[in-house]
Amino acid sequence: MRKAAALALVVPVATLLSACGSSGGSLLNRDRPDEMAVTRAAPLVVPPDFGLTPPNPGAPRPQDTDAGRQALDALFGGPSARSGVETDAINRAGTAAASIRSTVGDPDTQTVAKGQVVRDILAAPEGDGQAATAAVSG
């Protein structure tokens, strides 16, 4: 009698518990969306004159921009106009040859000796700057 009561209790409990899970503990291994890949949707904009024109098929929406571009614009303020001095300096510099990177990296490129001070600075061991000192000659 005692075994029958225990069996009558165990069978329904086991049946109910079998519906709670699935095979192999897949509750922890299910597919989840990548929370870092979620981007903000562009806001809905209603034009003030309501003179709506149908969009061109396949044309990009004007309010959609790249999330990376938006971040750079937020951090650095976007492109700005160059000052007169900067424009003049760029115009005087001219354009570089297309092969300038290869020419600079070539061991046969002629360079100007800058002196012993520059060689000492370039040959100085790397450090954390804790023992740095400055001397003013005069």
N, C-alpha and C positions, 0 to 999 in steps of 0.2 A: 504494500500500500504506500509506503514511504517512497519507494522508487518510482512508482507511478505518478505521485504528486510532484516529485522533483522533475520527472520527465515532462509532465504536463506544463511545468513552469519554464523549463529550459528550452523546449522546442519553440514556443512563440517568441521568447526573448531572442533566440538565435535568428529567427526569421526576421524580426524587426531590425536587428543589428546588421543583418546582411544587406539591407536596403540602404544603409547609411554610407557605406564606403564603396570603393571600386577596386579593381585589381592593382596590386603593386604600389599602393600609396601614391597614386597619381594626383591626389589632392594637392600635394606640394609641387608637383611637376607639370602643372597645367600651363597652357600658353597664356601669357599675359601681354598686354600692349606695352610698348617701350615708353615709359613716362618721359624720357628725355627727347623723344621724337615728336612730341605733341607741340603743335604751333598754334598760335592764336589766329582765329579766322578774322578776315577783314570786316570792319563794321559796315552795317547797312547805311547807305547814304541816299537821301532823297534830295534831288536838285531843287533849289528854291523856286525856279520858274516853271517847273513841271513840264518843260518842253522836252519830253523824252523822245529819244531816237533809238531805234532798235540797234543792238550791238552787231558788229561785224562777226560773222562766223569764224571761229578760230583765233580771233584777236585776243590778246591778254587783257585782263581787267586792269584799268588804270590804278586802282587802289591796292592791287596785289604787288608786293615787292618781296624780295628775298629776306628771310629773317636775319641772315648775317649782315646784309646791307643796312637793315634797320638798326641792328646793334652798333655797327660802326658809326652810323649817323648820330645815334644817341650819345655815344661816348665822345666823338670828336667833332660833332657839329656839322658834318657833311662838308662838301666842297665849298671853298670860299674864293673870292676874287684875289688875284695876286696884286701885291703892291707895285708901284712904279719901279722901285729899286729892284725888286725880285724879277720883274719882267725884263728890265734892262740887263740884269746880270745873266739871265737865261739867253737873251738875244745875243749878247757879246760872246757867250761861251760857244755858241754854234752847236753843231750836231757831232756826235762821236761816230767813229767808224764802226761798222757792224761787227768787226772782228776784234774789238777793243778788249774783250775779256780774255780771248786767246792770247793776244799780244802781251797783256800785262802778266799773265801766268807763265809766259815763256822764259826759261832760264837765260836765254841769250838777250833779253831785253836790257838795254842800257839804262842804268839808274844813276842818280846823283848822290854822291856821298854827303851825308848830312852832318858828319862830324862825330867826335868821340862821345859827346853827351847823349846823342840819340842812340849810339851803339850801347852805351852803358844802361840806358833805360830799357832797351829791348832785351838786353842780356840779364837784367835783374831777375832774381828768383821771385816766384809768385809767393805772396804772403797775404795775411789777413789785414795788414795795415796797422796793427796794434803798436808796433815799434817804429812807426813812421815819424820822421822829424823833418823840419824845414829850416833852411839856413838862408838868410838874406845877406848877400854880399854888398858891401858899400862902404 
